[in-house]
Amino acid sequence: MSNLDTPSPPRVRIHTHVTQTRFLHIEDALNIGKLRLFAGSYHRGQGMDSHAYHFLDLADARVVFGALVQGEANFNYKEYKGSPPQADQPAVSRILSVNAKGENVYFELKSGPGKVTSTGAITPNGPAAVEVNVAFKLYEARRLAAAVLSYIQAWDVLRMLANQHLPGKPTPYPLASSQANGHGSSDKPARLAGNASRPPASPGPAVAMAGHNRPVTRKGPVPKAPVANGAAAPTTNGNGKSLPPTPPAVSQPAGPEAVVLAQAVYGPAEKPAPPPSPLRYRDGSLANADNAAEVQAFQRFVTEKKTAPASRAVLRTYYEQQVAA
C-alpha cells in the first residue's frame, strides 16, 4: 500500500510453483489493479532459456483462482492481451490459458507479434514466438489459488483501512408520508435517493402530521398549517397569483385488510393502558379489553360522539368508516 504512487514498485512474489523444467511465479501488481504471471522454462545447470509474462486483471483473477480453489471440473479460461507499438517496437500479443483436465491443471503463457484492431485491442499476428506451459496436479493448483485469494483478501482489508476516511456519511431519505403509510409507488425509493438534496415532500391533502410525527388520516379537509408568528398560510404564490384550492381527500374502500390498515389510522398496534372502568356499550355488553383495535375505536367514538356506542355492530360500522377515510 505504501508503493501505490511508485511508477515501478518492487513486486511481492505471492506464490511460486517449480517443476523440473518449468516455473510459474504469481506476483503483486495490485498498484495497477492486476496480478503478474511470470513463467519460464529452464534446464538444470544451464539456466532459463525462454520466458513469458501476462498481467491478469484483479476481477478476473478472483474468478480464475476461485474456480481452481474449489476444484471446478473442466474449468477453462483464455484471454488475449498485449502491448501496443512503442517507438521502434512493434505490438506484442500475449495470451493466457488456464485449463483443468481431470486431475491436472495447465497454465499456458504465449507471446508473439501482434496487431492493433479497430477497437484498440491487440490480437496475434502470426504464430507465437514463445510458449510456456506449466503443469500442476489438482491439489497443487488449489494450493496456489488459496494462497493468491488470501493475499487479495488481505490487500482488500488494507485498502479499506487506508481509504476509510474517503466515504462521506450517507444522506438520509426525505420523509414522505405516503412511504410511511406503505402506499407509495414501487419506484418512489429510487426517485427519493436520486433527489436527496431536495426538501422533504409535503404530505398529501388527506394527511396531517400530528405532534408525534405520525400521519393521521382525516375525513374532512385538513386545516391550513400556521406559518411564522401564528399567521395563516398564504393563499397566493410569490407572483401574486392565487394558489389552487386543496383537492378533497380520496377515500379508500374498506375490505378484509381493515384490521391491518388500522395502524395507519391509530398508529402502531400497541396494547393501550387498561381504562379506569370497563368499556360498556349502551345495550349493556362489555367491550373486549384484549382487542386493542376495539378498545381504541371505542375510546375514539366516545371522544367524538360524547357518548358510548349503542352496540358492537354500531362501533364496527364506525371503525370501518374511519379506516376507509
LINKAMO-V914825 format. One record per pair of residues at least 4 apart in sequence whose ideal C-beta (glycine too) atoms are under 7 Angstrom apart, sorted by sequence separation. I is the first residue (numbers start at 1). GAP is how many residues later the second one is. If there is no record, write none. Layout:
# LINKAMO-V914825
i: (I & I)
gap: (GAP & GAP)
This chain:
# LINKAMO-V914825
i: (56 & 57 & 58 & 60 & 61 & 62 & 63 & 64 & 65 & 66 & 85 & 116 & 117 & 124 & 136 & 138 & 139 & 140 & 141 & 142 & 143 & 144 & 145 & 146 & 147 & 148 & 149 & 150 & 151 & 152 & 153 & 154 & 155 & 156 & 157 & 158 & 159 & 160 & 176 & 177 & 184 & 187 & 188 & 189 & 190 & 191 & 192 & 203 & 209 & 210 & 218 & 226 & 227 & 236 & 237 & 254 & 257 & 258 & 262 & 263 & 275 & 280 & 281 & 291 & 292 & 293 & 294 & 295 & 296 & 297 & 298 & 299 & 300 & 301 & 310 & 312 & 313 & 314 & 315 & 316 & 317 & 318 & 319 & 320 & 321 & 18 & 29 & 42 & 56 & 67 & 85 & 100 & 136 & 178 & 179 & 203 & 226 & 236 & 263 & 302 & 309 & 3 & 17 & 29 & 42 & 43 & 85 & 116 & 117 & 178 & 203 & 209 & 210 & 226 & 227 & 236 & 237 & 263 & 280 & 281 & 288 & 289 & 302 & 309 & 16 & 17 & 29 & 42 & 68 & 84 & 99 & 115 & 226 & 235 & 236 & 262 & 279 & 287 & 27 & 40 & 41 & 67 & 83 & 114 & 115 & 176 & 207 & 208 & 224 & 225 & 235 & 278 & 279 & 287 & 301 & 16 & 26 & 27 & 41 & 82 & 83 & 98 & 114 & 179 & 224 & 309 & 40 & 82 & 114 & 115 & 207 & 208 & 15 & 26 & 27 & 40 & 82 & 97 & 114 & 206 & 287 & 298 & 13 & 14 & 39 & 82 & 112 & 113 & 176 & 203 & 206 & 14 & 24 & 25 & 38 & 39 & 64 & 80 & 81 & 96 & 113 & 13 & 14 & 112 & 208 & 301 & 12 & 24 & 38 & 80 & 95 & 112 & 274 & 11 & 12 & 23 & 37 & 112 & 176 & 206 & 279 & 11 & 23 & 36 & 37 & 79 & 94 & 111 & 112 & 205 & 298 & 301 & 11 & 78 & 93 & 110 & 111 & 112 & 174 & 297 & 22 & 36 & 37 & 60 & 78 & 92 & 93 & 111 & 173 & 279 & 21 & 93 & 110 & 173 & 272 & 21 & 34 & 35 & 77 & 93 & 110 & 271 & 297 & 9 & 21 & 34 & 76 & 92 & 174 & 270 & 297 & 34 & 35 & 76 & 90 & 91 & 108 & 109 & 173 & 269 & 272 & 33 & 34 & 76 & 91 & 174 & 272 & 11 & 33 & 75 & 91 & 108 & 171 & 175 & 176 & 221 & 29 & 35 & 55 & 74 & 174 & 177 & 178 & 282 & 4 & 54 & 73 & 106 & 107 & 174 & 177 & 281 & 282 & 283 & 285 & 3 & 30 & 72 & 280 & 281 & 282 & 283 & 93 & 106 & 281 & 93 & 177 & 266 & 281 & 91 & 93 & 104 & 105 & 262 & 281 & 82 & 84 & 93 & 104 & 104 & 105 & 64 & 103 & 104 & 181 & 259 & 103 & 180 & 105 & 68 & 84 & 177 & 54 & 56 & 82 & 81 & 205 & 54 & 205 & 80 & 206 & 205 & 206 & 217 & 217 & 214 & 54 & 53 & 52 & 265 & 52 & 265 & 37 & 52 & 262 & 258 & 261 & 258 & 254 & 71 & 39 & 254 & 39 & 254 & 71 & 253 & 37 & 252 & 68 & 69 & 251 & 68 & 251 & 69 & 68 & 69 & 52 & 50 & 52 & 65 & 69 & 51 & 50 & 24 & 65 & 66 & 181 & 65 & 61 & 62 & 41 & 61 & 40 & 39 & 39 & 219 & 217 & 22 & 24 & 22 & 19 & 19 & 17 & 26 & 17 & 26 & 17 & 30 & 17 & 15 & 15 & 14 & 15 & 14 & 14 & 1 & 1 & 1)
gap: (4 & 4 & 4 & 4 & 4 & 4 & 4 & 4 & 4 & 4 & 4 & 4 & 4 & 4 & 4 & 4 & 4 & 4 & 4 & 4 & 4 & 4 & 4 & 4 & 4 & 4 & 4 & 4 & 4 & 4 & 4 & 4 & 4 & 4 & 4 & 4 & 4 & 4 & 4 & 4 & 4 & 4 & 4 & 4 & 4 & 4 & 4 & 4 & 4 & 4 & 4 & 4 & 4 & 4 & 4 & 4 & 4 & 4 & 4 & 4 & 4 & 4 & 4 & 4 & 4 & 4 & 4 & 4 & 4 & 4 & 4 & 4 & 4 & 4 & 4 & 4 & 4 & 4 & 4 & 4 & 4 & 4 & 4 & 4 & 4 & 5 & 5 & 5 & 5 & 5 & 5 & 5 & 5 & 5 & 5 & 5 & 5 & 5 & 5 & 5 & 5 & 6 & 6 & 6 & 6 & 6 & 6 & 6 & 6 & 6 & 6 & 6 & 6 & 6 & 6 & 6 & 6 & 6 & 6 & 6 & 6 & 6 & 6 & 6 & 7 & 7 & 7 & 7 & 7 & 7 & 7 & 7 & 7 & 7 & 7 & 7 & 7 & 7 & 8 & 8 & 8 & 8 & 8 & 8 & 8 & 8 & 8 & 8 & 8 & 8 & 8 & 8 & 8 & 8 & 8 & 9 & 9 & 9 & 9 & 9 & 9 & 9 & 9 & 9 & 9 & 9 & 10 & 10 & 10 & 10 & 10 & 10 & 11 & 11 & 11 & 11 & 11 & 11 & 11 & 11 & 11 & 11 & 12 & 12 & 12 & 12 & 12 & 12 & 12 & 12 & 12 & 13 & 13 & 13 & 13 & 13 & 13 & 13 & 13 & 13 & 13 & 14 & 14 & 14 & 14 & 14 & 15 & 15 & 15 & 15 & 15 & 15 & 15 & 16 & 16 & 16 & 16 & 16 & 16 & 16 & 16 & 17 & 17 & 17 & 17 & 17 & 17 & 17 & 17 & 17 & 17 & 17 & 18 & 18 & 18 & 18 & 18 & 18 & 18 & 18 & 19 & 19 & 19 & 19 & 19 & 19 & 19 & 19 & 19 & 19 & 20 & 20 & 20 & 20 & 20 & 21 & 21 & 21 & 21 & 21 & 21 & 21 & 21 & 22 & 22 & 22 & 22 & 22 & 22 & 22 & 22 & 23 & 23 & 23 & 23 & 23 & 23 & 23 & 23 & 23 & 23 & 24 & 24 & 24 & 24 & 24 & 24 & 25 & 25 & 25 & 25 & 25 & 25 & 25 & 25 & 25 & 26 & 26 & 26 & 26 & 26 & 26 & 26 & 26 & 27 & 27 & 27 & 27 & 27 & 27 & 27 & 27 & 27 & 27 & 27 & 28 & 28 & 28 & 28 & 28 & 28 & 28 & 29 & 29 & 29 & 30 & 30 & 30 & 30 & 31 & 31 & 31 & 31 & 31 & 31 & 32 & 32 & 32 & 32 & 33 & 33 & 34 & 34 & 34 & 34 & 34 & 35 & 35 & 36 & 37 & 38 & 38 & 40 & 40 & 40 & 41 & 41 & 42 & 42 & 43 & 43 & 44 & 44 & 47 & 48 & 53 & 55 & 56 & 57 & 57 & 58 & 58 & 59 & 59 & 61 & 62 & 62 & 65 & 66 & 67 & 68 & 69 & 70 & 70 & 71 & 71 & 72 & 72 & 73 & 73 & 73 & 74 & 74 & 76 & 77 & 77 & 78 & 80 & 80 & 80 & 80 & 81 & 82 & 83 & 83 & 83 & 83 & 84 & 87 & 90 & 91 & 91 & 92 & 93 & 95 & 106 & 108 & 110 & 110 & 112 & 115 & 116 & 117 & 118 & 119 & 122 & 123 & 125 & 127 & 129 & 132 & 133 & 133 & 134 & 137 & 157 & 158 & 161)
